[in-house]
């Protein structure tokens, strides 16, 4: 069976990179989980999909909250909100979701840090 990460890691704005990052972020350390590896893969997703909102939104929501990096969290969420949802490569309904969630999370940022 061929897996997407064997075909094109940049597919759909770097979704395979993001999936690997999310994987390393959420599995226990004794099973190979690693914040460093997670960040490397998620950063590659951001690079691969500069006009996709999910990677920056997810990096802020999942990685930066775990790392307690409040300023990086704010920067990514503000970037997500500032984009024109209709002009991005990612689907419009998803963009609206990411922007609404980013707005809510910024309004309650102190709950995460």
N, C-alpha and C positions, 0 to 999 in steps of 0.2 A: 504494500500500500504506500502510495506517495503522499507525503504530508506537505501542506502549504509552505512550511518553513524550508523545505527542500527545493521548492520551486522558485519562490520569490518572497523574500522577507519584507520587501517594500510594498507588497500588495495592499491595496485599500488604505493607503496612508500609513503603512507600517504596522498593520494589525498583528502580524505574526510576532514582530518585535515586542509589541505591547503585551501580547498574551504571555510571552516568556517572562517579561518583567513582572507581570501580575502573579505569575506562577512562583517566581523566586521570592516575591514579597510575602506570599501567603502560606507557603509551606514551612513547617518548623525547621529551625536551623539544623537540627540533628538529621534531617532528611535532605539537606542541601539548600535550604532557604538562605537567602543572603540579600541584605539591603543594598550592598554594593552591586551585585549582579542585577538586581531589580532595577536600580537606577541606570545602569549601563544600557539595558535593553529598552527601558522606557524612553531614555534620551534618544536612542536610535529611532524609535517610533516618531518622536517629535521631529527629528531631522527628516525622516522619510515622508512625513505628511504635514508639511508646513501650513496647508490650508484645511486641515482636519482639526476639529476641536477636542475630540475625545482624549487624545494622548496628554495634552497639557492639563485638561480637567482631571483626568485620572491621576496624573503625576502629583498634582496638588492634593487631591482628595485622599489618595491612598499612600503615596510615598512621603510627601512632605509633612503630612500630619504624623506619620510614624516617626520621621526623623526630627520632628519638632522644629522645622524650619519655617517659621511664620512669614518671613519676608518673601521667600521663594513661593510659598503658598499664595500669598497676596498677589505677587506678580503674575503667576499663571492664571489665577482666577480672574484678575482684572483684564488680562489679555483675552481670555475666552469671552468675557462680557463685551469687550470693545469691538469684536469682529461683527461684520455684517453676515448674519446667518444665511442669507440667500446667496452670498458670493463665495461661500466655502465649498470645498470639494465633497465634504461629507453631507449626508442627507439632511435636508432642512428640518424635519421633525426632531431628529437627534440633536441638531445644533440648538434648537429652541430648548430642549430638555437640559442640555449641558449649560446653557446660559442661565436658565432659571435656577438650576441647582447651584451654580457658582454664585449667583446673587444671594441666595439663601445662606449658603455657607459663609460668604464674606460678612453678612449681617450678624452671624453667630460665631465669628472666628474665634473668639475667646473661649468658646466651649471646646474647641479642639486643641488649644495650646495652654 
